[in-house]
Amino acid sequence: MQRNLYRIVSYKIKHSYNVEEFLSSCRYLLQRAIDTIWDNIEWRKKGKRLIPIIPKSREFRRNLRNKLLEDWSYASHYVDSAIKTAYSILNSWRRNYIKGKRGRNKPTVRRKFVRVKETLYRYRDGKIIITIKPSTLKNSSKYR
Protein backbone atom coordinates (compact mmCIF):
# COMPACT_ATOMS: atom_id res chain seq x y z
CA MET A 1 0.00 0.00 0.00
CA GLN A 2 1.48 3.32 -1.06
CA ARG A 3 1.42 6.19 1.42
CA ASN A 4 1.40 9.91 0.74
CA LEU A 5 4.84 11.34 0.28
CA TYR A 6 3.73 14.61 1.88
CA ARG A 7 3.08 15.37 5.50
CA ILE A 8 -0.15 17.33 5.87
CA VAL A 9 -0.17 20.05 8.51
CA SER A 10 -2.85 22.58 9.43
CA TYR A 11 -1.97 26.23 9.69
CA LYS A 12 -3.34 29.70 9.02
CA ILE A 13 -2.46 31.54 5.85
CA LYS A 14 -2.90 35.29 5.39
CA HIS A 15 -4.68 36.13 2.15
CA SER A 16 -6.78 38.88 0.63
CA TYR A 17 -9.82 36.79 -0.34
CA ASN A 18 -13.19 37.49 1.22
CA VAL A 19 -14.25 34.14 2.65
CA GLU A 20 -16.36 35.57 5.48
CA GLU A 21 -19.64 34.44 3.92
CA PHE A 22 -18.30 30.93 3.32
CA LEU A 23 -17.01 30.60 6.89
CA SER A 24 -20.30 31.90 8.30
CA SER A 25 -22.21 29.40 6.16
CA CYS A 26 -19.99 26.56 7.40
CA ARG A 27 -20.50 27.59 11.01
CA TYR A 28 -24.27 27.76 10.51
CA LEU A 29 -24.22 24.36 8.76
CA LEU A 30 -22.27 22.78 11.62
CA GLN A 31 -24.69 24.21 14.19
CA ARG A 32 -27.67 22.90 12.18
CA ALA A 33 -26.06 19.43 12.15
CA ILE A 34 -25.53 19.57 15.93
CA ASP A 35 -29.12 20.79 16.46
CA THR A 36 -30.59 17.99 14.36
CA ILE A 37 -28.55 15.29 16.06
CA TRP A 38 -29.34 16.81 19.48
CA ASP A 39 -33.08 16.77 18.78
CA ASN A 40 -32.86 13.04 18.03
CA ILE A 41 -30.84 12.03 21.10
CA GLU A 42 -32.57 9.36 23.15
CA TRP A 43 -32.24 9.85 26.91
CA ARG A 44 -32.19 6.61 28.90
CA LYS A 45 -32.42 6.45 32.64
CA LYS A 46 -29.58 4.61 34.38
CA GLY A 47 -29.94 4.73 38.12
CA LYS A 48 -30.67 8.34 39.03
CA ARG A 49 -29.07 9.78 35.87
CA LEU A 50 -30.13 10.26 32.29
CA ILE A 51 -27.64 8.91 29.74
CA PRO A 52 -27.73 10.28 26.16
CA ILE A 53 -27.76 7.81 23.26
CA ILE A 54 -26.59 9.61 20.11
CA PRO A 55 -28.25 8.33 16.89
CA LYS A 56 -25.65 6.83 14.56
CA SER A 57 -27.61 4.66 12.15
CA ARG A 58 -26.82 4.78 8.45
CA GLU A 59 -30.39 5.85 7.66
CA PHE A 60 -30.26 8.74 10.14
CA ARG A 61 -26.94 9.97 8.74
CA ARG A 62 -28.23 9.73 5.17
CA ASN A 63 -31.36 11.73 6.05
CA LEU A 64 -29.25 14.30 7.91
CA ARG A 65 -26.92 14.69 4.91
CA ASN A 66 -29.84 15.10 2.49
CA LYS A 67 -31.50 17.65 4.77
CA LEU A 68 -28.29 19.71 5.09
CA LEU A 69 -27.61 19.57 1.33
CA GLU A 70 -30.99 21.14 0.46
CA ASP A 71 -29.92 24.78 0.88
CA TRP A 72 -26.17 24.29 0.48
CA SER A 73 -24.54 26.06 -2.48
CA TYR A 74 -20.93 25.03 -1.85
CA ALA A 75 -19.17 21.69 -2.42
CA SER A 76 -21.02 18.78 -0.79
CA HIS A 77 -17.78 17.59 0.85
CA TYR A 78 -18.20 20.39 3.38
CA VAL A 79 -21.55 18.90 4.46
CA ASP A 80 -19.83 15.55 5.07
CA SER A 81 -17.11 17.32 7.03
CA ALA A 82 -19.70 19.22 9.12
CA ILE A 83 -21.51 15.98 9.99
CA LYS A 84 -18.25 14.33 11.01
CA THR A 85 -17.29 17.35 13.11
CA ALA A 86 -20.76 17.51 14.70
CA TYR A 87 -20.52 13.88 15.77
CA SER A 88 -17.03 14.52 17.15
CA ILE A 89 -18.29 17.50 19.19
CA LEU A 90 -21.31 15.59 20.52
CA ASN A 91 -19.27 12.47 21.39
CA SER A 92 -16.81 14.65 23.28
CA TRP A 93 -19.69 16.40 25.07
CA ARG A 94 -21.23 12.97 25.92
CA ARG A 95 -17.97 11.68 27.45
CA ASN A 96 -17.63 14.82 29.57
CA TYR A 97 -21.34 14.71 30.53
CA ILE A 98 -21.02 11.13 31.77
CA LYS A 99 -17.94 12.11 33.80
CA GLY A 100 -19.95 14.95 35.34
CA LYS A 101 -17.92 17.75 33.73
CA ARG A 102 -20.77 19.03 31.50
CA GLY A 103 -24.42 19.78 32.03
CA ARG A 104 -27.35 18.81 29.84
CA ASN A 105 -26.86 21.87 27.62
CA LYS A 106 -26.51 21.57 23.86
CA PRO A 107 -23.02 22.47 22.55
CA THR A 108 -22.83 25.59 20.39
CA VAL A 109 -20.30 26.54 17.74
CA ARG A 110 -18.66 29.86 18.55
CA ARG A 111 -15.71 30.07 16.16
CA LYS A 112 -15.76 30.19 12.41
CA PHE A 113 -13.63 27.42 10.99
CA VAL A 114 -13.71 24.78 8.32
CA ARG A 115 -11.88 21.52 7.87
CA VAL A 116 -10.83 20.94 4.29
CA LYS A 117 -10.70 17.34 3.08
CA GLU A 118 -7.75 16.09 1.06
CA THR A 119 -9.90 15.87 -2.04
CA LEU A 120 -10.69 19.62 -1.92
CA TYR A 121 -7.19 21.04 -2.09
CA ARG A 122 -4.07 20.59 -4.12
CA TYR A 123 -0.62 22.13 -4.31
CA ARG A 124 0.49 23.15 -7.77
CA ASP A 125 3.18 25.59 -8.99
CA GLY A 126 3.84 26.94 -5.50
CA LYS A 127 0.15 27.68 -4.85
CA ILE A 128 -2.40 25.97 -2.66
CA ILE A 129 -5.71 25.65 -4.51
CA ILE A 130 -8.80 25.04 -2.36
CA THR A 131 -12.14 24.18 -3.96
CA ILE A 132 -15.03 26.10 -2.42
CA LYS A 133 -17.75 25.53 -4.99
CA PRO A 134 -17.87 22.60 -7.39
CA SER A 135 -16.67 23.61 -10.81
CA THR A 136 -19.08 23.77 -13.70
CA LEU A 137 -18.40 24.50 -17.33
CA LYS A 138 -19.46 28.16 -17.08
CA ASN A 139 -18.67 28.98 -13.45
CA SER A 140 -15.52 27.87 -11.69
CA SER A 141 -15.08 29.37 -8.20
CA LYS A 142 -11.75 28.55 -6.67
CA TYR A 143 -9.69 30.70 -4.34
CA ARG A 144 -5.96 30.77 -4.97
Salt bridges, closest charged atoms under 4 A:
GLU20 OE2 - LYS112 NZ 2.26
ASP35 OD1 - LYS106 NZ 2.91
GLU42 OE2 - ARG44 NE 2.86
ASP80 OD1 - ARG65 NE 2.53
